[in-house]
């Protein structure tokens, strides 16, 4: 592997020579419509090292919040900002300046390192295995030591990455799917390095517009991994106003690229804001450690606090999560909390359907309402996945008809215009010189090898037959295609539905085997999540003329490194805290476990069936409505009657995943998220109103475009502040954990 990386021609022609600010035609490698700039570094070990270091911090933070509430974040924007700041500070001693393509490799490595808690099942599958009863485990291993955890991570970390490589040609190059998080990261890197907006040359095809649903990108265990939130959701909540502008989005993009003084915020200001918010949140973590009472404030009175678990945890990190998620998502999450913990939980308790303590998973109302949450997630995920599958099949049918038309014209000879179109299409696919692409032998050989590794390790750890693991991988790959397509169109990777599909299938493949059912779901989730992560990064690299081969190498290095980091951190958490326990209730693990029990015939709690059916039917209809809202023919009459814009209706459309999160998470997590989102939205409106007053006082009016740019700048600052909040508590909490583990 190192030999292959070392022999990639990724550095500039003059490796240690004078930096060339603007590439000439001879310095650009072209084999189609896309250029690769060889005047700037691509793969460098300095970028990889910084990416690994920042990714490790993100990994610790993600593991903390993942075990606590199921929340995982990529933080690709923040990785590019921090990486830029590090090399900006070292600028005087660098022989070769830090360039945008190198920044792409840095954030690719950081994201691969950061997301292993999800990809390896450390916040869902592994805790769920520990929660199995002895008769449910049936003698299988349910707890792993460090070496076994590392082997488990290696089993899951590769095949999704290899499988994503060939998908790039179809989804990034040919169809030009937007991949909003990857596009937003490319825009951020361009601003930092003072380059033109790379999206101005992109012309999305018809397939690049998908179902716009305002919700969180979810994990396969029902948790949340924020992807769209980083790029769109928070910015949309702040940067969208029905009366802001009548300009089309494309015009806004062009204008914003020409108005850096309005739209941009200096990188130093962003870094200071990130550091200040980081320290503030870390300070709260220290206070909460020494004074635990502040983590559960009974703001609604002692009765609701003691009997129904309605408390407020004034954590800046959860406020930051709410800011990143955006106001619509948090409102629907709060709605779920009110429905679950304010209505259904008291009902189940008082009627005797859940007689145990309210917060008990087995006999209390928390476990009872979890089934309603699971029904909502399954219903929405399955329908959303079905819509994507239908679109994929229809697109395939359309392509086959098109090529059949080319092959057989009326006189049996292809028409010249068809040949030209077909040739242009093939020419477009070969957009990068081969030496910058991952070789086919690496892609397909790696996919076969990683599948064999997965089968061998799963057999050794859990005694699951190799052919069953092969079925799990074979099922995961086509499901990953659907997940990646949904991600490219909506920034939502439906890995929750993908994991549940695999569990349903394996209830038939391995009936009664709960361990095998959980493992199969984890394999499907890992494949879809790893493929989706790399595709977002490849979109960023494509926009910034970075080498796909270099990105692939960074992804592999980050993933392997993170396996060992995450395994060690997970063991520390397990040593110091009870998992599950008061500090880490791991609700996502309970979702996985309940699904495994359900599909294997375990009985449901009493009287929960009517509520499961009712809520499932409701959230079957809503995704279909969301798909229709994306159709102008259907949406325009509805919006005209309601007197609102189509984008506003799409943004506020009910989110089943957010609603379900409000049910399976305790109210203290949801309340602070909602407070953070509401606070930032109010402050943003006040600042925009102040700008308007100042402009009017000078005898002028703020145009719709100017207001949009102001809101976009405020949205960027809000996301950076929120990221500091999240990273601060996660990082400080991990160091508190270290002090307790080795005290």
N, C-alpha and C positions, 0 to 999 in steps of 0.2 A: 504493500500500500504506500509506504513512504517513498519507495523507489518510483512508483507511478506518479505521485505528487511532485517529487523533485524534478522529474523530467518533463513536466508541463511547461511550455513556454508561456509564462504568465507575467513575467517582469518586463519592464521597458527594454528596448533594444540596448540603451546605455544604462546598465543596471545602477551604477553608482555615479553616473554622469550628471550633467546639469539637467534640471527638470524643465520639460517643455510644457508651457501653460496651454497652448492651443495646438491640437494635433493637425498635421498636414495630411493631405490625401494619402501620402505614402506611409503614414503612421497608423492608418486605419485599415484593419483587416476586414474585407467585405467578401461575402459569397452569397449575395442576395440583397435583401432590402435593409438589413440591419448591420451596423458597424460595431466593431470591437476596437476600442482605443488601447493600443499597446504602448502608449507613451506614459501611462500611469500604472503603478503596481496593482496587481490583482490579488493573487494569493501571496501573503507574507506571514511569517511566523509572529511578527509583532502584533498584527491584527488578530491573529488566532489567540495569542496569549491574553490580550486585553479582553477579547470576547469571552474566553473561558473564565476569567476573573469576574467580570460583571455578570456573566451567566450563572456563576456559582452563587452570587448574592441573590439573584432572581430565583434560583432553584430553592435556596433556603426559605425565601419568602413564600414561594408557591407551595412548598410542602407544609408550611405552617398554616396558611389559609386554606389549603386544600383539605387538610385533616380537620380543620375547624368548621368550615362551612361549604367546602366543595368549590372554592374559587381559585382559578388558575389564570395567569395572564402571560402573554407573549412578551410584552414590553419592547417590541422591536424599535419603535420610535425612540424610546428612552435609551436603548442600547446605542443607537447611532449618535445620539446627542452626547452621551457620556464618552463614547469612544472618540468623537471629534474633540471634545474638551481636553481629554488626556493628551492627544497628539498635538493639539494647539499649544498646550503648555510646554511641550518638548520641541516645538518647532525650530528653535535656534540650534539645536544639537542634531537634528535629523539631516542626513545627507540626501534623502529622498523625501519630499513632502508627502503627507498623508492625503490620499486622493479619494474621490467618491466610490470608485470600484473597490478599493481596499476597505472602505467603510461598509460596503455591502457584505464583504466576507466577515467582517467583525460582527455585524448584527446577526448574520446567519448562524455563526458559531454560538453567539450568546443565546439566541432563541432555542437552538438545539439543546444547549445545556440547561436552559431554564425550564423546559417543559417535560423533562423526564418524570417528575412526580405523577403526571397524567399518563404519559406514554407507557410507563412501566407499571401502571396500576397501583402505585404506592398510596394513592389517596382513595382508592376504591376497591380493587380486587383483593389486594393483600389483607387489608383490615377485614374485609368480608369473610375471607377464609378463616381468620382468627375467631370470628363471631359464630362460626358453625358449631352446632352441638355435636357431641361425640358420635351419636348415632347417624347424624347427617354426613359427617366427614367419612364415616365407614372405613376408618383406619388410615385414610390418606394423610399426607403431611399437610399441616395447616399453618405452621410457623417455620420461618426460614432463618438460618444464620447468615452472616455476612457473605460468605462465599456463595451460598445458594441464592441470596438476593441478587448478587452480581450476575450469576448465571441466568436467573430469570430475566433481568434487564437485558442481557445480551440476546436472549431468545426473542424478545419483542422489538428490539430497536432498529433492525436493519431492513426487513423485507418491505416495509412501507416506504422507506427512503429509496430503495432500488426501483420500486414500482412507480414512483412519482416521475422518474427521469423520462421515460417515453411519453408520459402524459403531457409533458411540456410542449411538445410540437403541436399537438392538437389544440390544447386549451389556451396556451399563452401566445403562440405564434400564429396559428391559423385563425382561431375564433376570436382571439384577443379578449378573452374574458377579463373583467376588470380587476378582480381580486383586490377589493378596496383597501384592506390593510397593507398589502404589498405596495399598492400605488401610493398610499399616504406616506409610507416609509421612504419611497423613492423621492417624493416631493420634499420631505423633510431633509434628506441628505443633499438634494440639489440646493435648497436654501442655505444650508450650512456651508457648502463648498462654493456658493455663489455661481451656480450653474443655472441655465434656463430650465423652466418647468418641463420635465421630460414627458409629461402627459399631453402636451400640446400637439405632438406628432401622432398620438394614438387615435385610431379611428375604430371604435368598438363595432363589432358586427351585431347583427340582430340577436345572436345568441347571447350576447354579453349583458343583456338586460333580463333580469329574472324576477322572482317573487320577492318583493320588498316587505320584509317582516321585521318589525322593531322588537328584537329580543336578543338575548345573550347567546353567544356561541357556546354550545353545551358540551360537556364531556359525556362519554359513554355511560357513566354511572349516575347521570342526572346532575352532575355538578356543572360548574360554569367555567369556561375558559374564555377570557375576553379577547376577542380579535377585532370584531367590528367596532367595539367600543373605543379602541385606541384610534381608529381612523375616522369613524363617522359618528358614532352614537353620541358621545359627549359633544363633539363639535356641532352635530345636528341640533342637539337640544339647545345649545347656546347660539349657534350660527344660523338658525332657521327662523324666519319670521314671515308670516303670511303676507305682510305688507312691505316686506323689506325690499323686494326688487321684482321687477317684471322681466328682467333679463334672463336669457336662457343660461343653463349651467355652463355651456361651452364658452359663451361670451364672458361669463364671470371668470372662468379659468384664464382666458387670454388677458383680461384686464388685470387680474391679480398678479399675473406674471410681469406686467408692465408697471405695477404700482407697489414695488417692494417696500417703499417707505411707509405705506399704509398697512400692508399685509404682513410684513415681516417683523419679528422681534429679534433683537440681537441675541446671539447664542449665549453671550455672557450673562444676560438677564435671565435667560431660561435656566442656565446652570445654577445661578444663585438661588432662584426660586426653587429648583429641585433640591438643593442642599438645605435650605431653610425649612422647607416642608418635611424633609427627611429627618432633621434634628427634632422638630416639634413632635412628630409622630413617635420617634424613638424615646423622647422624654415621657410621653404618655405610657409607653411600654414599661419603662422603669417604675413610674408611679404605680401602675397597675400591679406590678410584681410585688412591691413593698406594701401597697395598700389595696388588697384585692377587692375590698368593698366597693370601690369606685367602678368596678366592671359590671355592676348590676344595680343601677339606680332605680328605686321604685317610684318613678315619676307619675304613675297612675294610681298610687296608693298601695298600702301594704296588702290589701285583700287580693287585688289583681296580681300583685307580685308573688305572693306566697302560694296562691291557689291556682293561678292560670299562667304563670311564667311570663307576665308582661313586665319586662324591665327594659331599661335603656343602658346600653354599653357605649359610653362616650368615646369610642375609639376613632381617632382620626383616620386610621387605615380603612375602616368600613365607610366612613364618609367619603374617602377617596375612591373607593370602589363604586359608590353611588354616582360620583361625578363622572367617572369613566363610563359606567353603564349608560348614563343619560336619564333624563327625567321620565320619558315614557316607560322605560323598562322598570324603573324604581316604583313608579305609580302602580303598575300592574303587579309588581312584587308585593307592595304594601296591600293591595287589594286581596291578594292571596293570603297574606298573613291575617287580615281581618276575617276573611271567609273561613280559614282553617282554625286559627287559634282564638278567634272571637266568636265564632258561631258553631262550627262543627265540633270542636274540642269540648266546649261546655255541653253540647247536646249529647255527645257520646258518653260523657262522664255522668251526667245527671240521669240519663236513661239506663245506666248500668251496662252499656255495651262495652265500655272500657273502664273497669272498676279500679284499676291500679293507679299509682301516682301519675300525674299528668305527663311528666317528662319521660316516663318509662316506655321503651320501645316495644316491649312484649305485651304488657297488660294495660298500659296507660293509653290515654287518648292521643298521645304523640304517635304511637305506632298505628293507631286506628286511622288517623287522618293521613298518614303516610300513603295508605293505599289509594286514597283519592288523588294525592299528588302523583303517584305512579301512573294512575289511569290517565291523567291529563297529559303527562309526558309521553306516554306510549301513543295515545291517540294523535296528538299533534305531530310527533316525530314520524310516525308511520305514514300519515297522510302527506306530510311535506316530502318525505322520501319517495312516496309513490308518484307525486307530481313531478319530481325531478326525473324519476325513472321513465315516466311517460314521455317527457320532453326529450330524453336521450333516445328512446326508441323511435320517436317520430323523426328526430333529426337524422338518425341512421337510415331510416326508410327514405327520407327525402334525398340523402346523398346517394343512396343506391339507385334511385330513380334517375338522378342527374347523370351518374356515370353510365347507366344503361342507355340514356338518351344520346350520350356522346358516342357510345360504342355502336349503336344501330340507328343511323339516321334513315330518312325515307328511302334513299337509294343505296343504303348499306355502307356509305362512306361518311366518316365524321365531318361535320361542318367546320370550316376554317376558324370561325369565331369560338367554337367549342374547344378546338385544339389549343387556340391561343389562351383561352381561359384556364384550361387544364394545365398547360405549361406554366402559366403565371402562378397558378396555385402551388405547383410543385417547386417552382423557383422560390416562392415566398417561404416555403417550409425550410429550405436550406439557408437559413438566414445568418448562420454563424459558421466561420471556418471550422473544419473538423477538429483541429487541434485544440479548440476551446470547448468542445462537446465531450461528454462522457462516452467512451467507446462502447459499442454494443456488446462486446464480449464482457466488459465490466458489468454492464447493466443486467444482462440476462444470466450471466454466470453468477453474479452476486445474488440475484433473486433466488436462483436454485440453491446456492450454498446457504443463504440465510434461512430458507425454508427447511433445509436439512438440519441446520443448527437448532432451529426452533423445535422441530420434531424430537431431536435427540435430547435436548435439555428438558422439555416438558415430560418426556418419558422417564427420564432419570429422577426428576423432582416429584412428579405426581402419579407416576405409573399409568399415564394415559396412553393408549395404543397410538403408534405413530400414524396409522392411517386416519384416526380421528383428528389428530392435529393437522394432518394434511388437508382434510376436509375443511377444518376451521380456517386455514390460510387460504385455500381455494375460494371459500365463501367470502373471506375478508377482502380479496382483491377487487371483484366487481362492485362490492359495496363501497369500497374506497373510491372508485371512479365516480359513483353517484355523489359521495360526500365532497369530493374535490370540485365537481361541477357546481354543486350548490354553493360551495365556498366561493368559487369564482364569480358567481352571479349575485349572491346576496351577502357574502362575508359570513355566512353561517354554515358551519360544518355539522351536519346532523348526526354526529357520532353517537348521540343518545339513542336514536332510532336504530342505527347500525348495530350497536351492541345488543339491543333488545331483539332484533331480527335474528342474530346469531344465537341468542339464548333460546328463542322459540324453536329454531331448527334443531339445536342440540338436545332439546328435550325429547326429540324423536330419535336422534342418533345415539344418545347415551341416556336412556330413561332412568330416572331415579338417582343419577350421579350429579349431585350438586356441585362438587368440586370441579368436575369436568365442564359443567355448564358455566361456571364462573370463569374458568380458564378460556373457554371458547369465546365468551363475550369480551374478555380482555384482549384476546388476539385480534378480534375484529376492530375493537376501538383503537388499538395501537396502530394497526395498518392505516386506518382512515386518518387518524390524527397526525402521524408522521408524514404521510403523503401530503396532507393539507398544509402542514407547516412548511415543507420544502417548496411546494408550489407557490405559496405566498412570497417566499424569498426569491424564487426564480423569476417571478413577475417583477420584483424590485430590481433584480440584476438585469433583466431584459431592458427595462426602461433606462438604466444607467450604464449600459454597454459593459456589463461585467461578464466574466467568464463563467458559464454554467458548470464547467468542470471544477473550477476553483470553489464555487459555492457548494458543490457536492462534497468536495474534500472537507470544507469547513463544517458541513452538517455532520459528516461521519465522525470527525474528530470530536466535535462537541457532544454528540450522542454517546460515544464510548466513554469519554471523560465523565460525563454526568451519571452514568450507571454507577460508578464507584462512589461519587459524591453523594448521590441520593440514597444509595444503600446504607452508607455510613450514617447519614443524617437520620434516616428512618429508624435505625437501630437505637440511636441516641434518644429520639422521641419516645420510643417504646420502653426504653430503660427508665426514663425520668417520669413519664406520664402513663396513665392507663389509657389504652386505645382499644375500644372506645372508652370515654370517661367524661367527666365534667368539662375539662379543658378542651378535649378533642372528641366531640360526639360522632365524628365521621358520618354525617347523614348520607353521603353518597354511597358508602359501603352498605348501609342498611337498604338503600334502594336496589343495589345489585342483588343483595341477598333475598329480599322479598320477591324480586322478579324470578330468581332461580327457584324459590319455593313455589311460587304461583304456577309456573309452567311445568313443574314436576308434581302437581296434584295436591299440594298442601292446602288445608282448609283456610278460608278467609275469616277474619274476625266477624262476630255476629252483626247483622244488619248493615253491613257496609256495602253490599251489592247494589242496592238502589242508587246510592250516591256515586258509586263507581260508574255505573251505566249512564246516569244523568250528566255527570261532568265530562265523561268520555265523548258522549254525543255532541255536547256543546263544543268541545275542542276538536271534533272532527269537522264541524261546519266552518269554524273560524279560519283554518289554513286555506280552505277552498275559497272563502271570501277574500282572503289576502291575495291569492293568485288572481282572482277576478279584478281586484283593485289595481293590478298591474296592467290590465287591459284598458286602453283608453275608451274603447267602444262601450264597455260596461261601466267604467268608473266615472266618466264625464257626466252622464245623466244623474248619477247618485250625488256627485259632488255639487252639481248645479242645484239640486234640490236641497241639499244640506248647507249650501252657501259656504263651502270650504274648498281648499285646494286639494288636488289628488295627492300631492306629496305629504300634506298635513295628515290626511286620512291614513295614508300608509304608515306614517311615523307613529301615529297613536293607535294603530290597530292592535287589538288585544294580543298579548303574548302568552301562550300557554306555558312555555318554559319558565318565564318570569313568575307567572301566577303559581306554578308548582313549587318554585324555589321559596316563595313566601310561605308555603304550607310546610315543607319539610325542614326549613330552617326555623329556629326559635325566633320570636319577635325581636329580641335585642339586636340581632344582626340586621334584620330588615329595616328597623326604625332608623338606625344611623345611616344606612345607605340612602334612604329616602330623604333624610335631613340634608345630607351632603348635596344631593342632586337639586333639591328645592332651593337651598341656600345659594348655590352658584347660579341657578337660573334667575333668581331675584336680583342678585348683585349684577349680573350681566345686563338685565333690563334697565336697572338704575343707571349703569354706566353708559349705555346706549342713549338713554333719555337725556343724560347730562351732556353728552356730545351734541345731541340735537339742539339743546338749549344754547350751548356755546356757539354753535354755528348760526342759529337764528339771531343771536345777539350781534353777530358780525354782519347781519343783513343777507345771509345766504341760507340755503337749505341743503341738508345732506341727501344726496341721491340714494336710490335704492342700492346701487352697486357699492357706494361707499359704506353704507350701513352693513351690507353683507360682508365686506372685507373687515370691518371693525369687529363684527361678531366672530368672524373666523379667527382673528388674532386673539380675542378673548377666549375662544374655545381652546386654542393651542396652549395658552397659559394655564387654563383650568386643568387640562389633561396633565401637564407637567407637574403642577402642584399636587394633583391627586396621586400621581405616580410616586412622588416623594413621600406622601403620606403612607402609601402601601408599602414601599420599600423600607421606610424607617422602622415601623413596628415589626415587620417580618425579620429584618436584620438584627435589631436589638434583641428581639425575643429569642433568636437563635443563639446569640452570645450569652444570654441569661441561661439558656438551656445548657450550654457548654460549662458554665460555672457550676451549675447544679450537678451535672453528670460527673465532673472530675473534682468535686469538692471533697 
